[in-house]
């Protein structure tokens, strides 16, 4: 690929995005594709510090608008410092969460309004949307059970939300992915081999990878 390209991975807690990101890195290396992998919130020092504030379990009183503004601030610094330079170099940038997370978590679930949160983020991203968004769909019961069973990930503030919260996260993602051509929904309830097979087929079909 000759120009910068953005792939974002979205999904509820326990959707397996980390494993998929690792596989995508392997495939792109095999295809000699220049890429950058990053995450949100975070990716650069300032944004990682904001991430710590957002996800701190002691910050349960955080106002929804405060949360949305912090995400947007972290996103802005991340784009300016790390993402745009990579795109200018023609790299494929792989996000573990990007702007759609804010539309779902703050816009839909927190009730701030999807369009209202999008307006806030337009200021931060200046129109920089993904070329391809992979949404990993699974029931929240399955996702949270995976997190609990693995014991390998630190529990953050969002993991402590009740089941209704996580069910609404899924509703939000399905809502914003509907009729949006950059979204591809992946069945994340199947075993990881099936998920990786589906993702690789999508990337080949989109012309990102050269072969299956």
C-alpha positions in Angstrom: 0.0 0.0 0.0 1.3 3.4 -1.0 -0.5 5.7 1.4 -1.4 5.9 5.0 -4.3 3.7 6.1 -6.1 3.5 9.5 -7.6 0.2 10.8 -9.4 0.4 14.1 -10.4 -2.5 16.3 -13.5 -2.0 18.5 -15.5 -4.2 20.9 -16.7 -4.7 24.4 -14.5 -5.9 27.3 -13.0 -9.3 26.6 -13.6 -9.3 22.9 -10.0 -10.5 22.2 -8.7 -7.4 20.4 -5.2 -7.8 21.9 -4.7 -11.2 20.4 -6.0 -10.0 17.0 -3.6 -7.0 17.0 -0.7 -9.4 17.6 -1.8 -11.5 14.7 -2.2 -8.5 12.4 1.3 -7.4 13.3 2.7 -10.8 12.3 0.8 -10.8 9.0 1.9 -7.3 8.1 5.5 -8.1 8.9 5.3 -11.2 6.7 3.9 -9.0 3.9 6.7 -6.3 4.4 4.1 -3.7 5.3 5.2 -0.7 7.2 2.8 -0.3 10.2 2.3 1.3 13.6 0.2 -0.3 16.3 -1.2 1.9 19.1 -4.0 2.1 21.6 -6.5 4.5 23.0 -6.6 6.1 25.4 -2.8 6.3 25.4 -0.1 5.8 22.8 2.1 8.7 23.9 3.3 9.9 27.3 0.7 12.7 27.9 -2.1 10.5 26.6 -1.0 7.6 28.8 -1.2 9.8 31.9 -4.7 10.8 30.9 -5.5 7.1 30.5 -4.5 6.5 34.0 -6.9 9.2 35.3 -9.8 7.8 33.2 -9.4 4.2 34.2 -8.4 4.6 37.8 -10.8 2.6 40.0 -10.8 5.4 42.6 -12.4 7.8 40.1 -15.9 6.4 40.2 -17.5 9.8 40.7 -16.1 11.1 37.3 -18.7 13.0 35.4 -19.6 11.7 31.9 -18.7 15.0 30.2 -15.4 15.1 32.1 -14.7 11.5 30.9 -15.6 12.5 27.3 -13.4 15.5 27.4 -10.4 13.5 28.8 -10.8 10.9 26.0 -10.8 13.6 23.4 -7.8 15.4 24.9 -5.8 12.1 25.0 -6.9 11.4 21.4 -5.8 14.8 20.1 -2.3 14.6 21.6 -1.9 11.0 20.3 -2.9 12.0 16.8 -0.6 15.0 16.6 2.4 13.4 18.2 2.3 9.8 16.9 -0.5 9.0 14.4 -0.3 11.7 11.8 3.5 11.4 11.4 3.1 7.6 10.7 0.3 8.3 8.2 2.5 10.9 6.5 5.2 8.1 6.1 2.6 5.9 4.4 2.2 3.5 7.3 -0.8 1.4 8.2 -1.9 2.5 11.6 -3.7 -0.1 13.7 -5.7 1.3 16.6 -6.9 -0.8 19.6 -9.9 1.5 20.0 -10.4 4.9 18.4 -13.1 7.5 18.1 -16.0 5.0 17.9 -15.3 4.0 21.5 -16.2 7.5 22.6 -19.4 7.5 20.5 -20.5 4.3 22.2 -19.3 4.6 25.8 -20.0 8.3 26.3 -22.4 9.1 23.6 -24.7 6.1 23.8 -24.1 4.4 27.1 -23.6 7.5 29.2 -26.5 9.2 27.4 -24.6 12.2 26.2 -25.8 11.6 22.6 -23.8 10.0 19.8 -23.9 13.1 17.6 -23.0 15.4 20.5 -19.9 13.3 21.4 -19.0 13.1 17.7 -19.1 16.9 17.5 -16.7 17.1 20.4 -14.3 14.7 18.8 -14.5 16.4 15.4 -12.5 19.2 17.0 -9.9 16.7 18.3 -9.5 14.5 15.2 -10.0 17.1 12.4 -11.8 14.6 10.2 -9.3 11.7 10.7 -11.6 8.7 10.7 -10.6 5.0 10.1 -10.6 3.6 6.6 -11.6 0.2 8.1 -13.2 -0.6 11.5 -13.4 -4.2 12.8 -16.1 -4.5 15.4 -15.7 -7.7 17.5 -19.2 -8.7 18.6 -19.9 -10.9 21.5 -22.3 -11.1 24.4 -21.1 -9.2 27.5 -21.5 -12.3 29.6 -18.9 -14.2 27.5 -16.5 -11.2 27.4 -16.6 -10.6 31.1 -16.2 -14.3 31.8 -13.1 -14.4 29.7 -11.5 -11.5 31.6 -12.3 -13.2 34.9 -11.0 -16.6 33.7 -7.8 -15.3 32.3 -6.7 -13.3 35.3 -4.0 -11.8 33.2 -5.4 -8.3 32.8 -5.7 -5.7 35.5 -9.3 -4.8 36.3 -10.1 -1.2 35.4 -12.9 1.2 36.2 -15.0 0.1 33.2 -14.8 -3.6 34.1 -16.5 -2.8 37.4 -19.6 -1.5 35.7 -22.8 -3.6 36.0 -24.0 -6.1 33.3 -26.5 -3.6 31.9 -23.7 -1.2 31.2 -21.9 -3.7 29.1 -25.1 -4.8 27.3 -25.7 -1.2 26.3 -22.1 -1.0 25.0 -22.9 -3.9 22.6 -26.2 -2.1 21.6 -24.2 1.1 20.9 -21.7 -0.6 18.7 -24.3 -2.5 16.7 -26.2 0.8 16.3 -23.3 2.8 15.0 -22.0 0.0 12.8 -25.4 -0.4 11.0 -25.2 1.0 7.5 -21.7 2.3 8.0 -19.5 1.1 5.1 -16.2 1.3 7.0 -17.5 -1.2 9.7 -17.1 -4.9 9.4 -18.7 -7.0 12.2 -16.7 -10.1 13.3 -18.2 -12.9 15.3 -16.0 -12.8 18.4 -17.9 -15.6 20.2 -16.2 -18.2 18.0 -12.8 -19.7 19.0 -9.8 -17.5 18.4 -8.8 -19.5 15.3 -12.1 -18.7 13.7 -11.8 -15.0 14.6 -8.3 -14.8 13.1 -9.3 -16.6 10.0 -12.2 -14.1 9.5 -10.0 -11.1 10.1 -7.3 -12.2 7.7 -9.9 -12.8 5.0 -11.2 -9.3 5.5 -7.8 -7.7 5.3 -7.0 -9.7 2.1 -10.4 -8.7 0.6 -9.7 -5.0 1.4 -6.3 -5.2 -0.3 -4.3 -4.6 2.9 -2.7 -8.1 2.9 -1.6 -9.7 -0.3 -2.6 -13.3 0.4 -4.6 -15.4 2.8 
